[in-house]
Amino acid sequence: MLILVLSIYVLGALVIDALFVLPEEISRLLQIFDVVICAVFFLDFCIQFYKAENKLKFMRWGWIDLVASIPMMDALRLGRLVRLIRILRVIKAFKSLKDFMDSFFLDKAKGTLNSALLIAILMIIFSSISMIQVETDPESNTTTAGDSLWWAFVKITTVGYGDLFPVRLEGRLIAMVLMTTGVGLFGTFTAYVASWFVKE
């Protein structure tokens, strides 16, 4: 499920990057997320390759997973070929979507926790990108990719560090959604830990 969601995100990011000229800081954020997600893809490839009984048979589709783990860096960019391969990765994931959903909530507590973690990851990605877009006021202190990513992480963990904060209404609305998601995330985590103690 994690690979499926991240694959859909990567596909969307590639389409947006191809169709629009993005501001420099947003492009930098997308590159950071792309490198992290590609590391997850490569780890997934290594695990699947290790578990495969027939390595040669696995590589018939596995090579797509390997190439899809190349990040969008200029030195490693393979252009439209890699973009097509990443789209094929998403199509391959959709073929087994029903199996994923059936097994995902087999253990309801773990399935709920995993769902909350996926939502948290996506919220960090999209809220950090949104903050750079909406915080255009001269008094805004969240204007770089690093600041935006740090702000999103601090808000979703409900730490309230206070060094970075939104000054516009749109930014404050994003912060409200992010903090609410963070409270739900840690509430879910607490409930999951509590479920360990009530299991027979």
Sequence and secondary structure as in RCSB ss.txt:
>XXXX:A:sequence
MLILVLSIYVLGALVIDALFVLPEEISRLLQIFDVVICAVFFLDFCIQFYKAENKLKFMRWGWIDLVASIPMMDA
LRLGRLVRLIRILRVIKAFKSLKDFMDSFFLDKAKGTLNSALLIAILMIIFSSISMIQVETDPESNTTTAGDSLW
WAFVKITTVGYGDLFPVRLEGRLIAMVLMTTGVGLFGTFTAYVASWFVKE
>XXXX:A:secstr
 HHHHHHHHHHHHHHHHHHS   HHHHHHHHHHHHHHHHHHHHHHHHHHHH SSHHHHHHHHHHHHHTTS S TT
T  THHHHHHHHHHHHHHHHTHHHHHHHHTSSHHHHHHHHHHHHHHHHHHHHHHHHHHH  STT S  SHHHHHH
HHHHHHTT    SS   SHHHHHHHHHHHHHHHHHHHHHHHHHHHHHH  
